[in-house]
């Protein structure tokens, strides 16, 4: 019983860490990265569709991404979705591919991205703590129902705290790496 609660909490916390990692990947640092487009959707035949399903992305150089639509008729909606996104780029269209040239990061923009990264990290830590809280309630319910003893629950809560610390430390390490990446000129 206790192991099921702890394993479930560990899995859910791991998913929170992974979601935070994906959020960090979408934040632009020095080099452009195709994963920056992962959260953007375009209207494709009346359905919001992720850009990754509509086109291939290639990093041409440190500041340029080539976007090659699988269906040329989707190009205008892809172009509009990128222009309307918060990436701050206006893609150019040559009829076959879209070329998105990102401006050089200014000091102010880097600081904005660091604030954004800190916010995403805090969201991840809150998510991990919410999983901890629900697991702790599950353990207390097991004790209240008489399925396990108080000593077992106390030991399980210590293990749960260790699992929580492991996952929040992983988020903190990702944040530290992202900040270093953003400050690198």
N, C-alpha and C positions, 0 to 999 in steps of 0.2 A: 504493500500500500504506500508506504513512505517513499520507497524507491521510485514508484510510478509518478508520484507528485514531483519529486526532485528531477527525474528525467524529463518530464513534461516541461517543467520550468526551464531547465537547461536548453531544451530544444527551442522553446519560444524566445528565450533571451538570445540564442544564437541567430534566430531569424531577425530579431531587432537589430543586432549588430550588423548583419548582412544588409538590411534595409538602409542603415546609416552609411555603410560603405558605398552603396549605390548612389545615395544622395551626394556623398562627397565626390564621386566620379563625375557627377553632372556639373560640379563647380569648376569653372575654367581656372587653370593655373597658367604657367608659362607657355606650354604647348597646347594646341587644340587637340581634342580627343573626340572620336565619333560617339562616345558614350554621353557627350554633352547633349545630344539630340534624343536621348532615350525617353525623356518625359514628354516630348512634344508629339501632338497628334494633329493630323490633317483630315479635312473632310474629303472622303473618297467615296463617291457615289452615295452621298447622304449619310455615311457612317464615319464616326471619328475613328481613325486608324493610326496606330503608331507609325512614325516615320521610318523606323527600322524595317517595317513590313512593306513599305512602299519604295524604298530606294537603298542603294549601297553607298556607304560613306568611306572616303579614302582621304587620309591626311596627306596632302601634297607637300607641305612644308610646315614649319612651326606655327604659322598663323593662317593657313589656308586649308579648307576642307572641300573636296569635290563630292557632289551629291549626284549620283546617277540614278534617276527613277527607272523602275522596272517597266512602268507603263508611262509613255510620254504624255498621255492625256492627263496624268495626275500632276504634272509639273507645276501648273499654276497654283493648285491648292497646297502643294509642298512649299512653294516659294512664299505664299501668303502665311502659312503656319510658321515658317522660320522668321519671317519679318515681324509677325505679331508676337513672337515669343520674347522672353526676357533675356535672350542672348545678346541683344544689342548689335545685330549684324543685318545687313541688307544684301541678300544674295544676288549675284548677277547671273543672267540666263543667256546661254549661247545657243539655245534650241535643242541641245542634246544633254547637257549637264548644267547643274547649278554650281556656281563657285562662291563660297562664303569666305571672305577675307576678314579676319578678326583684327580689330585695332590693337595696337600695343597697349599692355596694361599700364595704367598710370598708378602712382602711389595711392591716390584716393580710392581708385577702383579696387586695388589690392586689399586695402583696409576694409572696404565694403564686403569683399568676398570672405575675408577672415571673420567678420561679424556674422555673415551668413553661415559659414562653416561652424562657428561656435553655437549658433542657434540650432543647426541640424544635430550637432553632437548632444546638446542638451535635450532635444526631442528624443534622441536615441536612449540617453540615460533615463529619462522619464519613463519611456516604454519598458526598459529593463526593470525599473523599480515597480512599475505597475504589475508586471509578471510576478515579481517577488512578493508583492502584497497579496495577490490572489493565491499564490502557492502557500503563503503563510496562513491564510484563511482556510485553505484546504487542510493543512496540517492540524490547525486548531479544531476543525470540524471532526477530523478523525479521532482526536483526543476526547472531544466532547461526547461523541457517539460511543466511546469506550472501546474502539477498535485497536488503539495503541495506547501505551502508557505515556505519562508526562516526561519521563527521562528520554524516551525515544523521540518525542517531539522536540525536546530541547536540543538533542544531538542533531536532529534533522534541520532545525533552524540554523544551527551553526554551519552545517554543510551548505544550506541555502544561501547564507551570507557569503560564504566563500565563492559559490557559483556566481552570485551577483557581482562580487568584487572583480572576478575574472572578466566578466563581460563589460563592466563599466571601465575597467582598465584598458580593454581592447579598444573601446570607443575613444578613450583619452589618447591612446597611442596613435590612432588614426587621425585625430584632430591635430596632434603635435606634428605629425608628418605632413598633413595638408597645410598647416600654417607655414612650416618651413618651405614647402614647395611654392606657396604663394609669395613668400617674401624673397625668394630667390630671383635675382634679376638676370 
